[in-house]
Amino acid sequence: MKAFAQLMESYFQESASVNGEACRRFEIAGTSVSLKSSGGWLSEMTPALSHLEVGSDGADAAGLTVMMWDGGQEPRNHLLRAYLFALTNWWFSYTGPRGELLDIHSESMTATYHPGTETLSLVDLERHKAFYWKRDTSPLPYYEKCSPFRSLLHSWMRSEGRYFVHGAAVGYPNGGVLLVGKGGSGKSTSALCCLEAGMHYAGDDYCILRDNSAGGYDAHSLYCTAKLVSMGDLKSFPAMSRHVVNEEREPGEKVAISLADYKTEQLIDHFPLRAVLVPMITHGAETKIVPCSARQAMMAIAPSSLAQLPASGKQDLEFLGRLARGIPCYQLLLGTGLEQIPEKIAELLRTLGVTDQCGVTAGARN
Amino acid sequence: MDSRCFRVNAPSVIYEQFDGELVAIHLDTGAYHSLQGAGADAFLLLTEEATVNELGEALESKYAASVDQISQGLVPFLAALEAEKLITTVEVRRPRDPLRLPVNGAKLPFQAPSLEAYHDLQSLFLLDPVHEVGEQGWPAALEAKPNPVPDEDGARG
């Protein structure tokens, strides 16, 4: 299947020779990732990663090079042309239940097709090259731009001993918490409250975790975007209204917020993880934090993390299990007063030996 | 008694164990499960292939009940595992040593195991993973969609 990756690379070069090529380099969870695009895709796909950009030079041999382009121009190779035509029209015959390409996906080459966005993600782990190809030139949906390349970055990061997790991470440079759980549990609102109260913020949907030299785990920032389901929800965060990136929305489209220009001094690359919190909306008056079992934390963290990453599997689950067993896990019982959330999290971190370096105070919103 | 031999449906099914409790995920169906006590033990034994009687004999060393009582309690549990496609029948058995459970101290009371199954993962594929609250905003949670509309956030068309 190396031949398929080589054909895709040739196809990218054909497109670049006609449409031009742009490159930007990012430092993501301590690894170098170069994004090359043919056409104007880079400006659309990189705002969510802008806080991690380190330059516009070429590929780093030690890291991953991602090539992105679209099908506006067909490939010269007739076999590749026929395959892509068949895949995009009858994807259900070519993919497994999670979108993996049946004839190509393997341990050394992850390949998935996403029929919703009509994108093919291919990672050649041996050659450190990845390909993100879109069927046509139509715009990508807002959610893809808010968390770009997640399928292929997940595969690459895992091969480098780093793991995607569906969760939010907030805290201080010397220690923070991971908020995990499925949608509706309150993790994003909790994270945004902490940001507003002065804490550092590594992300509110996906983060990358890795073992650190102290025998614990570090949480790394990935995307600097947040999404709220409605303008009603945005009322809790009025200062963020100026940073909405999709003012005109289709019915059902979420309110996407860019944090690239908002409290940038609080965006943090990484911090050591001191606790896992499982938020739960209680409708009670008070917010409380109580211990929970590793299994309870695992039930909150693993299914939603694995579900949204088509190449995820046993290795990811083993890591998440090790994480849940390795650090303290708590339920964050959310009361109706948002201002209590950062206070309680700061209080917990203090009991875990983390110094409050940010001066978190109740109601310290902009 | 059912004489069929079963095994865990790997690699589609993955699992992690926590102090006698177990979390299992079926990667192809998107369902995830919680198992405890004798259910978690039985599931781990099924990674090595077993009939209901073989499971009963192995569990008898750890739980205070007869092989028959344990086996009877396992029948509906195995049916639930099979319905969730967590286990599959084995047509040709491979040679292996008799099943054994690590046992420490006195036998534990036996409770017929049950399977907690969760099927909301498909909706996680479809819904925004970032912030699911109702139109009125925090803290009202978004109600589950009975028939999720595809094509958003990981939706399969």
Chai-1 contact restraints between the chains, C-beta under 6 A:
chainA,res_idxA,chainB,res_idxB,connection_type,confidence,min_distance_angstrom,max_distance_angstrom,comment,restraint_id
A,P97,B,D28,contact,1.0,0.0,6.0,A-B,restraint_1
A,P115,B,R156,contact,1.0,0.0,6.0,A-B,restraint_2
A,P115,B,G157,contact,1.0,0.0,6.0,A-B,restraint_3
A,G116,B,D151,contact,1.0,0.0,6.0,A-B,restraint_4
A,G116,B,A155,contact,1.0,0.0,6.0,A-B,restraint_5
A,G116,B,G157,contact,1.0,0.0,6.0,A-B,restraint_6
A,Y143,B,D153,contact,1.0,0.0,6.0,A-B,restraint_7
A,H166,B,P129,contact,1.0,0.0,6.0,A-B,restraint_8
A,K182,B,L124,contact,1.0,0.0,6.0,A-B,restraint_9
A,G183,B,L127,contact,1.0,0.0,6.0,A-B,restraint_10
A,G183,B,P129,contact,1.0,0.0,6.0,A-B,restraint_11
A,G183,B,E132,contact,1.0,0.0,6.0,A-B,restraint_12
A,G184,B,E132,contact,1.0,0.0,6.0,A-B,restraint_13
A,G184,B,A141,contact,1.0,0.0,6.0,A-B,restraint_14
A,G184,B,L142,contact,1.0,0.0,6.0,A-B,restraint_15
A,S188,B,V130,contact,1.0,0.0,6.0,A-B,restraint_16
A,S188,B,H131,contact,1.0,0.0,6.0,A-B,restraint_17
A,T189,B,W138,contact,1.0,0.0,6.0,A-B,restraint_18
A,D205,B,P129,contact,1.0,0.0,6.0,A-B,restraint_19
A,D205,B,V130,contact,1.0,0.0,6.0,A-B,restraint_20
A,K227,B,D128,contact,1.0,0.0,6.0,A-B,restraint_21
A,K227,B,V130,contact,1.0,0.0,6.0,A-B,restraint_22
A,K227,B,H131,contact,1.0,0.0,6.0,A-B,restraint_23
A,L228,B,H131,contact,1.0,0.0,6.0,A-B,restraint_24
A,V229,B,H131,contact,1.0,0.0,6.0,A-B,restraint_25
A,V229,B,V133,contact,1.0,0.0,6.0,A-B,restraint_26
A,S230,B,E135,contact,1.0,0.0,6.0,A-B,restraint_27
A,G232,B,Q136,contact,1.0,0.0,6.0,A-B,restraint_28
A,G232,B,G137,contact,1.0,0.0,6.0,A-B,restraint_29
A,D233,B,V133,contact,1.0,0.0,6.0,A-B,restraint_30
A,D233,B,G137,contact,1.0,0.0,6.0,A-B,restraint_31
A,D233,B,W138,contact,1.0,0.0,6.0,A-B,restraint_32
A,S236,B,W138,contact,1.0,0.0,6.0,A-B,restraint_33
A,K254,B,D128,contact,1.0,0.0,6.0,A-B,restraint_34
A,I281,B,P139,contact,1.0,0.0,6.0,A-B,restraint_35
A,A294,B,F18,contact,1.0,0.0,6.0,A-B,restraint_36
A,R295,B,F18,contact,1.0,0.0,6.0,A-B,restraint_37
A,R295,B,E21,contact,1.0,0.0,6.0,A-B,restraint_38
A,M298,B,V23,contact,1.0,0.0,6.0,A-B,restraint_39
A,M299,B,V23,contact,1.0,0.0,6.0,A-B,restraint_40
A,P303,B,Y32,contact,1.0,0.0,6.0,A-B,restraint_41
A,P303,B,L121,contact,1.0,0.0,6.0,A-B,restraint_42
A,S304,B,L124,contact,1.0,0.0,6.0,A-B,restraint_43
A,A307,B,L121,contact,1.0,0.0,6.0,A-B,restraint_44
A,A307,B,L124,contact,1.0,0.0,6.0,A-B,restraint_45
A,A307,B,F125,contact,1.0,0.0,6.0,A-B,restraint_46
A,Q308,B,P129,contact,1.0,0.0,6.0,A-B,restraint_47
A,Q308,B,G154,contact,1.0,0.0,6.0,A-B,restraint_48
A,K314,B,I14,contact,1.0,0.0,6.0,A-B,restraint_49
A,L317,B,I14,contact,1.0,0.0,6.0,A-B,restraint_50
A,L317,B,E16,contact,1.0,0.0,6.0,A-B,restraint_51
A,G321,B,E16,contact,1.0,0.0,6.0,A-B,restraint_52
